[in-house]
C-alpha cells in the first residue's frame, strides 16, 4: 500500500510499470538497458479514490491523461530502474495530494458604488474624446 493522505491509500496492484529505454546521454548503457519507468494508473477503475477526487485528478493530469482514464507518468531522471520507479510513484502521489485539496469556493462580490461611478465616468470621458476625434464632412464645408 502506498500512503497518499491520511484517508487515501493506493494498492500497488493498481499500478502498472513498463520499463523502456531512456533517451539522452548515457553512452552504450542507454542502448542496452531499459531504465526509464512508465507508470500507468487507471483512475476510473480505482476503488480507493472517491468520485469527486477522480474528476479533479483527471482535470489536473492534463496531457498525462489518456482517453481511457489512465494516467501515464514517465520517469527517466535517474540511471537505475528502482530510482525511476520510486520517482514515478512520488510524482503520482504528489499529483493525487494536490487534487485532494478542495478548491476554495468563489465568493461573489459586487462592485462598490464609487467603483461603478468611476467606471461610468471613465466611459463618458473616453466617449467624448472619440466624439471630438470623429470626422464629420459637414463641418469642413
Secondary structure as GFF3:
##gff-version 3
##sequence-region A 1 141
A	DSSP	beta_strand	2	3	.	.	.	ID=ss1
A	DSSP	beta_strand	9	10	.	.	.	ID=ss2
A	DSSP	three_ten_helix	12	14	.	.	.	ID=ss3
A	DSSP	beta_strand	15	20	.	.	.	ID=ss4
A	DSSP	alpha_helix	28	32	.	.	.	ID=ss5
A	DSSP	beta_strand	36	42	.	.	.	ID=ss6
A	DSSP	alpha_helix	51	61	.	.	.	ID=ss7
A	DSSP	three_ten_helix	62	64	.	.	.	ID=ss8
A	DSSP	beta_strand	70	75	.	.	.	ID=ss9
A	DSSP	alpha_helix	81	100	.	.	.	ID=ss10
A	DSSP	alpha_helix	113	133	.	.	.	ID=ss11
A	DSSP	three_ten_helix	137	140	.	.	.	ID=ss12
###
